Amino acid sequence: MTKKTQRYRARKKVRSVSSLALGLSLMTVLLGVSRGADAQARTPTSPLDAPVAPPSEPVQPSPIARDAGGPPPSAAAPAELPELPAFAATGAQPAELDELLPAELLGEGGLQLGALITRALEVSLTARRGQARERGADAALAGARRAYVPQASVGFRYVRLSDYTPATIAMFNTPACLANLADCQANPQGYTEDFVLQQPILDQYSLNTSVALPISSWAGSSRHELRAAKLEREAAREASQAAQNDAVIEALEVYFELVRARAQERLAREAEAVAEKQAEEMQHRAESGLVMEHIAQLARSNHEAYRRLVIVAESRSAIAERALRDLLEYPEDEPIVVSFPLSSLPRAPEASREEWRERAAADNPIVRAQSLRADADRKRAYAERARMFPAFSIVFNHAYANPNSRIFPQTKEFIGTWDLIAQLSFSLDGALLADARRRQRLALAEESEINAILEERMSGRRALHEHGSLLASLTQVESQRIQAASAIAKEEEIRAREAAGLSTTLASLEAASQTLRARLDLIDAIIDAHLSSARLASAVGLLPTAPSLIEPPNPSSMHQSTGPAPRVTP
């Protein structure tokens, strides 16, 4: 090691020691300044500035309860301290929800859930799409029924022919030859004449009537197509019911998001007003010399934070209002006033989870729709199989024409004729195409059955999830209610201690922030509970109407049939 390196390391050590000493000096100065600020923030009569007098009598330690059979404590072991209870603000009693929520959202006269659901079923695009699908299925069923009507056709035809020279045939005039036999024998060619077989009829009219009876189609393909159309109509009704549930759930989610945003905006405005008043008061006290300038600056920054929170809440409220207005197609000039009893919580489900899962798997309209579509595709496969066999039909035709082409010679008068045809036909290429369509229908039926199984399992899991979400939400509501009441009581106590000079402004601001956070969390928990109740009702195939939001259905008291669930129409 060279001398130059040794000198460099010595200088580095000196610099490190100098930096450490300088840091300790700055910490000492800052600690003295903070202690002086705290002393200046206290009032002259603050009990914290009074000297602590020693107790006149020594404090006797309280005995600690132990088990009767336990060993006696050792004299050398330190005394165990009892566990202190968790902090609870003085006077923190279980408060009602009406006292913790904004009063503006608890009144009457706003958009109620009944009107919301009715309007959602009327104007929601999801519900209207399901209704259109149902009308299409009804039209398809009417078409399948008309296949049993005899195939009758009536046609009228007018034909104008161009002028032409009719055909002639050379014929011997026997009567004239007999009248002049001698001349006929001498000149027989003179008695040969050209005769016209049929005079031309340039204007022709015809009225044709035909009635066909497809006997084999009625007994085969048409019968299966009719059954498939009936199954498709039932599947469309179940799909329409599921669409109504989805429309109501979508409307409720948007509605509760608006309720959440309005409540948060209201609470933020209340907190911003309190923070503004406190900032003005601290600024006045700072100008009077009662508190230091950084305390007033802290109050101003707190007010600015709440003001920005109000801006964010207003933005969320505007977005939620726009979503609800677009969903329900409200006019732009019509204000939306929400009014929902947030204090009325849903009732916890009494039935077991398995009952909810079985109910959801049995009565989910989407599951029934998929099963019905599988049966419809299977019936159409049967119809294609029936088309593979020979077709038998009976046809009756009637023609009333002038002239009638079926008779000879034709005359200029209307003559009617009829015929009856019994026909047995078979087409090889038609049978091959029908077999290909049959296999396609069977594959579609298998796909629909798999979809039904998957949806059944998913609906059961969804019911279990919503069941657990509802229980968790109700538990969270109770927990947040206690926390909000405790936070409010704690804030009141800290403000009273601050007025008496026993607490700092920072502690008061922190308590106000905790109160606002607790009240916002309480609103979130209440809205989550209502949404979980609505989703649980929808998971078991019921339309989540307004009463079900307050008291969810009990699957044990429902009908146990696998028929369609009760439908609610506007």
NUPA-196087 format. One record per residue (C-alpha): residue in one letter; residue number from 1; x, y, z. Coordinates in Angstrom, 1 decimal. Example, Ala and Ser with C-alpha at 12.3 -4.5 7.8 and 13.67 -1.06 7.14 Angstrom:
residues 2
resn/resi/east/north/up
A/1/12.3/-4.5/7.8
S/2/13.7/-1.1/7.1
//
This chain:
residues 570
resn/resi/east/north/up
M/1/0.0/0.0/0.0
T/2/1.4/3.4/-1.0
K/3/1.6/6.5/1.1
K/4/-0.7/8.3/-1.3
T/5/-3.5/5.7/-0.7
Q/6/-3.1/5.8/3.0
R/7/-3.4/9.6/3.0
Y/8/-6.5/9.4/0.8
R/9/-8.2/6.9/3.2
A/10/-7.3/9.1/6.2
R/11/-9.0/12.1/4.6
K/12/-12.1/10.0/3.8
K/13/-12.4/9.0/7.5
V/14/-12.1/12.6/8.6
R/15/-14.8/13.6/6.2
S/16/-17.2/10.8/7.4
V/17/-16.7/11.8/11.0
S/18/-17.4/15.5/10.1
S/19/-20.6/14.6/8.2
L/20/-21.9/12.5/11.2
A/21/-21.2/15.4/13.6
L/22/-23.0/17.9/11.3
G/23/-26.0/15.6/11.1
L/24/-26.3/15.2/14.8
S/25/-26.1/19.0/15.2
L/26/-28.9/19.5/12.7
M/27/-31.1/16.9/14.4
T/28/-30.6/18.6/17.8
V/29/-31.6/22.0/16.3
L/30/-34.7/20.6/14.6
L/31/-35.8/18.8/17.8
G/32/-35.5/22.0/19.8
V/33/-37.5/23.9/17.2
S/34/-40.3/21.3/17.2
R/35/-40.4/21.3/21.0
G/36/-40.7/25.1/21.0
A/37/-43.5/24.9/18.4
D/38/-45.4/22.5/20.6
A/39/-45.0/24.7/23.6
Q/40/-46.2/27.7/21.7
A/41/-49.2/25.8/20.4
R/42/-50.3/25.0/23.9
T/43/-52.2/27.6/25.9
P/44/-50.5/29.2/29.0
T/45/-52.8/27.3/31.3
S/46/-52.2/23.9/29.6
P/47/-51.7/21.1/32.2
L/48/-49.0/19.7/30.0
D/49/-46.7/22.6/31.0
A/50/-47.1/22.1/34.7
P/51/-44.4/20.3/36.5
V/52/-45.2/16.7/37.5
A/53/-45.3/16.3/41.3
P/54/-44.1/12.9/42.7
P/55/-46.8/10.8/44.4
S/56/-47.0/11.2/48.1
E/57/-47.5/7.4/48.5
P/58/-46.0/4.7/46.5
V/59/-48.4/3.0/44.1
Q/60/-49.2/-0.5/45.0
P/61/-49.4/-2.9/42.0
S/62/-52.7/-4.5/41.5
P/63/-52.8/-8.3/42.0
I/64/-53.0/-10.4/38.8
A/65/-55.5/-13.1/38.6
R/66/-54.0/-16.6/38.1
D/67/-55.4/-20.1/37.9
A/68/-56.0/-21.8/41.2
G/69/-53.8/-24.7/40.4
G/70/-51.0/-22.7/38.8
P/71/-47.6/-22.3/40.4
P/72/-46.9/-19.2/42.5
P/73/-45.1/-16.4/40.7
S/74/-41.4/-16.2/41.2
A/75/-40.1/-13.3/43.3
A/76/-37.3/-12.6/40.8
A/77/-39.7/-12.6/37.7
P/78/-41.1/-9.2/36.7
A/79/-44.8/-8.6/37.3
E/80/-47.0/-9.4/34.2
L/81/-49.2/-6.5/33.0
P/82/-52.8/-7.2/32.0
E/83/-53.7/-6.8/28.4
L/84/-55.2/-3.4/27.7
P/85/-58.5/-3.3/25.8
A/86/-58.7/-1.9/22.2
F/87/-59.2/1.8/21.9
A/88/-62.8/2.8/22.1
A/89/-63.8/6.5/22.0
T/90/-65.7/7.8/25.0
G/91/-69.4/7.5/24.3
A/92/-69.2/5.3/21.2
Q/93/-72.6/3.7/21.4
P/94/-74.0/1.5/18.5
A/95/-75.4/4.2/16.3
E/96/-78.3/3.7/13.8
L/97/-77.6/3.9/10.1
D/98/-79.9/6.9/9.7
E/99/-77.5/8.9/11.8
L/100/-74.4/7.9/9.8
L/101/-75.7/8.3/6.2
P/102/-76.5/11.5/4.3
A/103/-80.1/12.5/5.0
E/104/-80.7/13.7/1.4
L/105/-80.6/10.1/0.1
L/106/-83.1/8.7/2.7
G/107/-86.1/10.8/1.8
E/108/-89.0/10.3/-0.6
G/109/-89.9/11.7/-3.9
G/110/-86.9/10.5/-5.9
L/111/-86.4/7.6/-8.4
Q/112/-87.7/4.6/-6.5
L/113/-86.7/1.0/-7.4
G/114/-90.1/0.0/-8.6
A/115/-90.1/2.8/-11.2
L/116/-86.5/2.0/-12.1
I/117/-87.2/-1.7/-12.8
T/118/-90.4/-0.9/-14.8
R/119/-88.6/1.6/-17.0
A/120/-85.6/-0.8/-17.4
L/121/-87.9/-3.5/-18.7
E/122/-89.6/-1.1/-21.1
V/123/-86.7/0.7/-22.6
S/124/-83.6/-1.4/-21.9
L/125/-81.9/-2.6/-25.1
T/126/-81.1/-6.0/-23.4
A/127/-84.8/-6.6/-22.5
R/128/-86.0/-5.4/-25.9
R/129/-83.6/-7.7/-27.7
G/130/-85.0/-10.7/-25.7
Q/131/-88.6/-9.6/-26.6
A/132/-87.7/-9.4/-30.3
R/133/-86.2/-12.9/-30.1
E/134/-89.4/-14.1/-28.5
R/135/-91.6/-12.5/-31.2
G/136/-89.4/-14.2/-33.9
A/137/-89.9/-17.6/-32.2
D/138/-93.7/-17.0/-32.2
A/139/-93.6/-16.3/-35.9
A/140/-91.6/-19.4/-36.6
L/141/-94.1/-21.5/-34.6
A/142/-97.0/-20.0/-36.7
G/143/-95.1/-20.9/-39.9
A/144/-94.6/-24.5/-38.7
R/145/-98.3/-24.8/-38.0
R/146/-99.2/-23.6/-41.4
A/147/-97.3/-26.5/-42.9
Y/148/-100.3/-28.6/-42.1
V/149/-102.6/-26.6/-44.3
P/150/-103.1/-28.1/-47.8
Q/151/-100.9/-26.5/-50.4
A/152/-103.5/-24.8/-52.6
S/153/-102.7/-22.5/-55.5
V/154/-104.9/-20.5/-57.9
G/155/-103.7/-18.9/-61.1
F/156/-105.2/-16.9/-63.9
R/157/-103.5/-16.7/-67.3
Y/158/-104.2/-14.6/-70.4
V/159/-102.3/-15.3/-73.7
R/160/-102.4/-13.3/-76.9
L/161/-101.1/-15.1/-80.0
S/162/-99.8/-13.5/-83.1
D/163/-101.6/-13.9/-86.4
Y/164/-100.6/-17.1/-88.3
T/165/-101.8/-19.3/-91.1
P/166/-103.5/-22.3/-89.7
A/167/-102.5/-25.8/-90.8
T/168/-104.6/-27.5/-93.5
I/169/-105.0/-31.1/-94.7
A/170/-106.1/-32.4/-98.1
M/171/-109.3/-34.4/-98.0
F/172/-111.6/-35.9/-100.7
N/173/-115.1/-34.4/-100.9
T/174/-117.1/-37.5/-101.0
P/175/-120.6/-35.9/-100.9
A/176/-119.8/-33.7/-104.0
C/177/-118.4/-36.8/-105.8
L/178/-121.6/-38.8/-105.2
A/179/-123.7/-35.9/-106.4
N/180/-121.8/-35.8/-109.8
L/181/-120.5/-39.3/-110.1
A/182/-119.7/-39.2/-113.8
D/183/-117.6/-36.1/-113.5
C/184/-116.0/-37.4/-110.3
Q/185/-114.9/-40.5/-112.2
A/186/-113.5/-38.5/-115.0
N/187/-111.7/-35.9/-112.8
P/188/-111.3/-37.1/-109.3
Q/189/-108.5/-34.5/-108.5
G/190/-111.1/-31.8/-108.8
Y/191/-112.9/-33.1/-105.8
T/192/-109.9/-32.9/-103.4
E/193/-110.0/-29.9/-101.1
D/194/-107.8/-28.4/-98.3
F/195/-109.6/-28.3/-94.9
V/196/-108.5/-26.3/-91.8
L/197/-108.4/-28.6/-88.7
Q/198/-108.7/-25.8/-86.2
Q/199/-109.4/-22.1/-86.6
P/200/-106.8/-19.9/-84.8
I/201/-107.9/-18.6/-81.4
L/202/-105.7/-15.6/-80.7
D/203/-107.1/-14.6/-77.3
Q/204/-106.8/-17.4/-74.7
Y/205/-107.9/-17.4/-71.0
S/206/-107.4/-20.0/-68.3
L/207/-108.1/-20.3/-64.6
N/208/-106.2/-23.1/-62.9
T/209/-106.7/-24.4/-59.4
S/210/-104.4/-26.9/-57.6
V/211/-104.6/-28.5/-54.2
A/212/-101.7/-30.7/-53.0
L/213/-101.8/-33.0/-49.9
P/214/-98.2/-33.9/-48.8
I/215/-99.2/-37.0/-46.7
S/216/-95.7/-38.2/-46.0
S/217/-94.5/-34.7/-45.0
W/218/-97.4/-34.3/-42.5
A/219/-96.6/-37.6/-40.9
G/220/-92.8/-37.1/-40.9
S/221/-90.9/-33.8/-41.3
S/222/-93.7/-31.3/-40.6
R/223/-94.6/-33.1/-37.4
H/224/-91.0/-32.9/-36.1
E/225/-90.6/-29.3/-37.3
L/226/-93.7/-28.3/-35.3
R/227/-92.3/-29.8/-32.2
A/228/-89.0/-28.1/-32.7
A/229/-90.7/-24.7/-33.2
K/230/-92.6/-25.2/-29.9
L/231/-89.3/-26.0/-28.1
E/232/-87.7/-22.9/-29.7
R/233/-90.5/-20.7/-28.5
E/234/-90.1/-22.0/-24.9
A/235/-86.3/-21.4/-25.2
A/236/-86.9/-17.9/-26.4
R/237/-89.2/-17.2/-23.5
E/238/-86.6/-18.5/-21.1
A/239/-83.9/-16.4/-22.8
S/240/-86.2/-13.4/-22.6
Q/241/-86.6/-14.0/-18.9
A/242/-82.8/-14.1/-18.5
A/243/-82.5/-10.9/-20.6
Q/244/-85.0/-9.2/-18.2
N/245/-82.9/-10.3/-15.3
D/246/-79.8/-9.0/-16.9
A/247/-81.5/-5.7/-17.8
V/248/-82.6/-5.2/-14.2
I/249/-79.2/-6.1/-12.7
E/250/-77.6/-3.7/-15.1
A/251/-80.0/-0.9/-14.2
L/252/-79.5/-1.6/-10.5
E/253/-75.7/-1.5/-10.8
V/254/-75.9/1.8/-12.6
Y/255/-78.5/3.1/-10.1
F/256/-76.5/2.1/-7.1
E/257/-73.4/3.5/-8.6
L/258/-75.2/6.8/-8.8
V/259/-76.4/6.5/-5.2
R/260/-72.8/5.7/-4.2
A/261/-71.5/8.7/-6.1
R/262/-74.1/11.1/-4.8
A/263/-73.5/9.9/-1.2
Q/264/-69.7/10.3/-1.5
E/265/-70.2/13.7/-3.1
R/266/-72.4/14.8/-0.2
L/267/-70.0/13.5/2.5
A/268/-67.1/15.1/0.6
R/269/-68.9/18.5/0.6
E/270/-69.6/18.3/4.3
A/271/-66.0/17.5/5.0
E/272/-64.9/20.3/2.7
A/273/-67.1/22.8/4.5
V/274/-65.7/21.8/7.9
A/275/-62.1/21.9/6.6
E/276/-62.7/25.4/5.1
K/277/-64.1/26.7/8.3
Q/278/-61.2/25.2/10.2
A/279/-58.6/26.7/7.7
E/280/-60.2/30.1/8.2
E/281/-60.0/29.7/12.0
M/282/-56.4/28.6/11.9
Q/283/-55.4/31.4/9.6
H/284/-57.0/33.9/12.0
R/285/-55.3/32.4/15.0
A/286/-52.0/32.4/13.1
E/287/-52.4/36.1/12.3
S/288/-53.2/36.7/16.0
G/289/-50.0/34.9/17.0
L/290/-51.8/32.1/18.9
V/291/-50.5/29.3/16.6
M/292/-47.5/29.0/14.3
E/293/-47.8/29.5/10.6
H/294/-47.2/25.9/9.7
I/295/-50.3/24.9/11.6
A/296/-52.4/27.3/9.4
Q/297/-50.6/26.0/6.3
L/298/-51.5/22.4/7.3
A/299/-55.2/23.4/7.7
R/300/-55.1/25.1/4.3
S/301/-53.6/22.0/2.6
N/302/-56.2/19.8/4.3
H/303/-58.9/22.1/2.9
E/304/-57.4/21.9/-0.6
A/305/-57.3/18.1/-0.3
Y/306/-61.0/18.0/0.5
R/307/-61.8/20.4/-2.3
R/308/-60.0/18.1/-4.8
L/309/-62.0/15.2/-3.3
V/310/-65.2/17.1/-4.0
I/311/-64.1/17.6/-7.6
V/312/-63.4/13.8/-8.0
A/313/-66.8/13.0/-6.4
E/314/-68.6/15.4/-8.8
S/315/-66.9/13.7/-11.7
R/316/-67.9/10.3/-10.6
S/317/-71.5/11.5/-10.0
A/318/-71.7/13.0/-13.5
I/319/-70.4/9.8/-15.1
A/320/-72.9/7.6/-13.2
E/321/-75.8/10.0/-14.0
R/322/-74.9/9.9/-17.7
A/323/-74.8/6.1/-17.6
L/324/-78.2/5.9/-16.0
R/325/-79.7/8.5/-18.3
D/326/-78.4/6.6/-21.4
L/327/-79.6/3.2/-20.0
L/328/-83.1/4.4/-19.1
E/329/-83.3/6.9/-22.0
Y/330/-84.2/9.9/-19.8
P/331/-84.6/13.3/-21.5
E/332/-81.7/15.7/-21.1
D/333/-83.8/18.3/-19.4
E/334/-85.3/15.9/-16.8
P/335/-83.3/15.9/-13.5
I/336/-82.6/12.5/-11.9
V/337/-83.2/12.5/-8.2
V/338/-82.3/9.3/-6.4
S/339/-84.0/8.2/-3.2
F/340/-83.3/4.8/-1.8
P/341/-83.6/3.6/1.8
L/342/-80.0/2.8/2.5
S/343/-80.8/2.0/6.1
S/344/-83.1/-0.9/5.1
L/345/-80.6/-3.7/4.7
P/346/-81.3/-7.1/3.0
R/347/-82.0/-10.0/5.3
A/348/-79.4/-12.7/5.5
P/349/-80.4/-15.9/3.7
E/350/-81.6/-18.6/6.0
A/351/-81.3/-21.6/3.7
S/352/-78.1/-23.5/3.3
R/353/-75.7/-23.0/0.5
E/354/-76.6/-26.4/-1.1
E/355/-80.2/-25.4/-1.4
W/356/-79.3/-22.1/-3.1
R/357/-76.9/-24.1/-5.5
E/358/-79.6/-26.7/-6.3
R/359/-82.2/-24.0/-6.9
A/360/-79.9/-22.1/-9.2
A/361/-78.9/-25.2/-11.2
A/362/-82.6/-26.3/-11.6
D/363/-84.4/-23.0/-12.3
N/364/-81.8/-20.9/-14.1
P/365/-83.6/-19.6/-17.3
I/366/-80.3/-19.8/-19.3
V/367/-79.9/-23.5/-18.4
R/368/-83.5/-24.3/-19.4
A/369/-83.1/-22.3/-22.6
Q/370/-80.0/-24.3/-23.6
S/371/-81.7/-27.6/-22.8
L/372/-84.7/-26.6/-24.9
R/373/-82.6/-25.6/-27.8
A/374/-80.8/-29.0/-27.7
D/375/-84.2/-30.7/-27.8
A/376/-85.3/-28.5/-30.8
D/377/-82.1/-29.3/-32.7
R/378/-82.7/-33.0/-32.1
K/379/-86.3/-32.7/-33.4
R/380/-85.0/-31.0/-36.6
A/381/-82.5/-33.9/-37.0
Y/382/-85.5/-36.2/-36.9
A/383/-87.2/-34.1/-39.6
E/384/-84.2/-34.4/-41.9
R/385/-84.2/-38.1/-41.4
A/386/-87.9/-38.3/-42.5
R/387/-87.0/-36.4/-45.7
M/388/-84.6/-39.2/-46.6
F/389/-87.5/-41.6/-47.4
P/390/-89.8/-41.5/-50.5
A/391/-92.4/-38.8/-50.5
F/392/-96.1/-39.5/-51.1
S/393/-98.5/-36.8/-52.1
I/394/-102.0/-36.4/-53.6
V/395/-102.7/-33.5/-56.0
F/396/-106.0/-32.3/-57.4
N/397/-106.0/-29.9/-60.4
H/398/-108.9/-28.1/-62.0
A/399/-108.7/-26.0/-65.2
Y/400/-111.4/-23.6/-66.5
A/401/-110.1/-22.2/-69.8
N/402/-111.1/-20.7/-73.1
P/403/-110.0/-22.5/-75.1
N/404/-109.3/-25.6/-73.1
S/405/-106.1/-27.2/-74.3
R/406/-107.1/-30.5/-72.8
I/407/-109.9/-31.2/-75.3
F/408/-110.0/-31.3/-79.1
P/409/-111.2/-29.5/-81.1
Q/410/-110.8/-26.3/-79.2
T/411/-113.7/-23.9/-79.2
K/412/-114.2/-20.3/-78.2
E/413/-116.0/-21.1/-74.9
F/414/-115.0/-21.7/-71.3
I/415/-114.8/-25.4/-70.5
G/416/-113.7/-26.9/-67.2
T/417/-111.7/-30.1/-66.6
W/418/-110.1/-31.7/-63.6
D/419/-107.7/-34.4/-62.7
L/420/-106.5/-36.3/-59.6
I/421/-102.8/-37.4/-59.2
A/422/-101.3/-39.7/-56.6
Q/423/-97.5/-39.4/-56.7
L/424/-94.7/-41.3/-55.0
S/425/-91.3/-39.8/-55.5
F/426/-87.7/-40.3/-54.3
S/427/-84.6/-38.2/-54.9
L/428/-81.2/-39.7/-54.2
D/429/-79.3/-36.4/-54.0
G/430/-82.1/-35.0/-51.8
A/431/-81.7/-37.9/-49.4
L/432/-77.9/-37.4/-49.3
L/433/-78.3/-33.7/-48.5
A/434/-80.9/-34.5/-45.9
D/435/-78.5/-36.9/-44.2
A/436/-75.8/-34.3/-44.1
R/437/-78.2/-31.8/-42.5
R/438/-79.3/-34.5/-40.0
R/439/-75.7/-35.0/-38.8
Q/440/-75.3/-31.2/-38.5
R/441/-78.4/-30.9/-36.4
L/442/-77.3/-33.7/-34.1
A/443/-73.9/-31.9/-33.6
L/444/-75.7/-28.7/-32.8
A/445/-77.9/-30.6/-30.3
E/446/-74.8/-32.0/-28.6
E/447/-73.2/-28.6/-28.4
S/448/-76.4/-27.1/-26.8
E/449/-76.4/-29.9/-24.2
I/450/-72.8/-29.2/-23.3
N/451/-73.5/-25.5/-23.0
A/452/-76.5/-26.4/-20.7
I/453/-74.2/-28.5/-18.5
L/454/-71.6/-25.8/-18.3
E/455/-74.1/-23.1/-17.5
E/456/-75.7/-25.3/-14.9
R/457/-72.4/-25.7/-13.1
M/458/-71.6/-22.0/-13.5
S/459/-75.0/-21.0/-12.1
G/460/-74.5/-23.2/-9.1
R/461/-71.0/-21.6/-8.4
R/462/-72.5/-18.2/-9.1
A/463/-75.2/-18.8/-6.5
L/464/-72.6/-19.9/-3.9
H/465/-70.5/-16.8/-4.7
E/466/-73.4/-14.4/-4.3
H/467/-74.6/-16.2/-1.2
G/468/-71.1/-15.7/0.4
S/469/-70.9/-12.1/-0.9
L/470/-74.2/-11.2/0.7
L/471/-73.1/-12.7/4.0
A/472/-69.8/-10.9/3.8
S/473/-71.4/-7.6/2.8
L/474/-73.8/-7.7/5.7
T/475/-70.9/-8.5/8.1
Q/476/-69.0/-5.6/6.6
V/477/-72.0/-3.3/7.0
E/478/-72.1/-4.1/10.7
S/479/-68.4/-3.7/11.1
Q/480/-68.3/-0.4/9.2
R/481/-71.3/0.9/11.2
I/482/-69.4/0.3/14.5
Q/483/-66.3/1.8/13.1
A/484/-68.1/4.9/11.8
A/485/-69.8/5.4/15.1
S/486/-66.5/5.0/16.9
A/487/-64.7/7.4/14.5
I/488/-67.4/10.1/15.0
A/489/-67.2/9.8/18.8
K/490/-63.4/9.8/18.7
E/491/-63.5/12.9/16.5
E/492/-65.8/14.7/18.9
E/493/-63.6/13.8/21.9
I/494/-60.4/15.0/20.1
R/495/-62.0/18.2/19.1
A/496/-63.1/18.8/22.7
R/497/-59.5/18.1/23.9
E/498/-58.2/20.5/21.2
A/499/-60.5/23.2/22.4
A/500/-59.2/22.6/26.0
G/501/-55.6/22.7/24.7
L/502/-55.0/19.0/25.4
S/503/-54.6/17.9/21.7
T/504/-53.0/19.2/18.6
T/505/-54.6/20.3/15.3
L/506/-52.9/17.5/13.4
A/507/-54.7/14.9/15.6
S/508/-58.0/16.6/14.9
L/509/-57.5/16.6/11.2
E/510/-56.5/13.0/11.2
A/511/-59.7/12.1/13.2
A/512/-61.8/14.0/10.7
S/513/-60.2/12.1/7.8
Q/514/-60.8/8.8/9.6
T/515/-64.5/9.7/10.1
L/516/-64.9/10.5/6.4
R/517/-63.2/7.3/5.4
A/518/-65.4/5.2/7.8
R/519/-68.6/6.8/6.5
L/520/-67.6/6.2/2.9
D/521/-66.7/2.6/3.6
L/522/-70.1/2.2/5.3
I/523/-71.9/3.4/2.1
D/524/-69.8/1.1/0.0
A/525/-70.7/-1.9/2.2
I/526/-74.4/-1.1/2.2
I/527/-74.6/-0.8/-1.6
D/528/-72.5/-4.0/-2.0
A/529/-75.0/-5.8/0.2
H/530/-78.0/-4.6/-1.9
L/531/-76.3/-5.6/-5.1
S/532/-75.4/-9.0/-3.7
S/533/-79.0/-9.6/-2.8
A/534/-80.2/-8.7/-6.3
R/535/-77.6/-10.9/-7.9
L/536/-78.5/-13.8/-5.6
A/537/-82.1/-13.5/-6.6
S/538/-81.2/-13.4/-10.3
A/539/-78.9/-16.4/-9.9
V/540/-81.8/-18.6/-8.9
G/541/-83.9/-17.5/-11.9
L/542/-86.0/-14.8/-10.2
L/543/-86.5/-11.2/-11.4
P/544/-84.8/-9.1/-8.7
T/545/-87.7/-6.8/-7.9
A/546/-87.7/-4.1/-5.2
P/547/-89.0/-6.3/-2.3
S/548/-86.3/-9.0/-3.0
L/549/-83.6/-6.3/-2.5
I/550/-84.8/-5.9/1.1
E/551/-85.7/-9.5/1.8
P/552/-84.1/-12.1/-0.5
P/553/-86.2/-15.2/-1.5
N/554/-85.8/-18.4/0.5
P/555/-85.4/-21.4/-1.8
S/556/-86.9/-23.8/0.7
S/557/-90.2/-21.9/0.4
M/558/-90.2/-21.8/-3.4
H/559/-92.0/-24.2/-5.7
Q/560/-89.9/-27.3/-6.4
S/561/-91.0/-27.7/-10.0
T/562/-88.7/-27.2/-12.9
G/563/-91.1/-25.1/-14.8
P/564/-90.4/-21.5/-15.7
A/565/-89.8/-19.0/-12.9
P/566/-92.3/-16.3/-12.2
R/567/-92.1/-13.5/-14.8
V/568/-92.7/-9.9/-14.1
T/569/-93.8/-7.7/-17.0
P/570/-94.1/-3.9/-16.9
//
